[in-house]
Amino acid sequence: MSNLTSVGVTNGVPNSGTGTVSTLDNLIGTAGTPSAQVQSVQGVAGGTAVPVSAASLPLPTGAALESGGNLAATAAVAGTTSGAAVVTDANGTLQQYLRGLVKIFAAAIVGGAGSLFSKITDGTNTAAVKAASTAPVATDPALVVAISPNSVNANVQNGAPVTIVAATPTATANGATSSRVKAAATTNATSLKASAGQIYSIDVFNNAAYTVYLKLYNKASAPTVGTDTPSWTMPIASGGGFSREFPRGKTFTTGIAYAITKLEVDTDTTVVAVDDLTGSIDWI
């Protein structure tokens, strides 16, 4: 077909008058080469839709087209079995493509490899997630958690871990032993425990008209009053008392012993009267 070089028009009426328009070279164009002369495609009401092939659209990462043009979700993306079809028809339309995308994203959210909710695993062992009412068993994989040195740790003081020492009494099945304190008309040399131990509470009262002194000794036998040196001397005023607890225990490395005298000095051997001091000492 030769090129169209001129056309005659007069007020829209063909075949009359004269007028020249630009030469319309290559009106039909060459196959495979874009032409500026080709007009865009316009739809017509009630006309047939222009088909769009899924093969012409970009695919999501990890997805592939199956035979027949179906969009498939691979196991690496959606956690489905190999070769699982996303759509059932083979039209290869845009609708088919979009439906495939929805299924891929849904599979990724539900679970499987690449899921948004994948379990913690080292590639071999997978952490076990159980209901609060289900006790763990020996075969459940352990989850090891390390705290970064840069993390704020409530159990750290001045940059060093704080060691928490257990203070629960364990020496006897019933906890601490409670020993009665009842002064006799002596220096009251008494052994509470002939080996290392701890005092957890002291609760005594002075009935005398003068101050008396309760003296504690770190010794595995009754003290030699006036010769042995007390590790702690407590004055108890007349009509008063001494009551104190030691939640972590007051430690005696050799043994626990006490004496009661009328004067404070370590060498005093002045006896007190009967019942001048009464109360109890709890120890382990």
JOVEN-V15886 format. One record per run of one state. SS is the DSSP state (@ for helix, = for strand, . for the rest). FROM is the first residue (numbers start at 1). TO is the last residue. Records with the same first field share a line. If there is no record, write none. Layout:
SS = FROM-TO, FROM-TO
//
This chain:
. = 1-3, 5-8, 11-12, 15-23, 25-53, 57-63, 66-70, 73-74, 79-84, 86-93, 111-120, 122-125, 127-155, 158-159, 162-176, 183-189, 194-196, 207-211, 218-231, 237-240, 253-255, 262-276, 284-284
= = 4-4, 9-10, 13-14, 24-24, 64-65, 71-72, 85-85, 121-121, 126-126, 156-157, 160-161, 177-182, 190-193, 197-206, 212-217, 232-236, 241-252, 256-261, 277-283
@ = 54-56, 75-78, 94-110
//
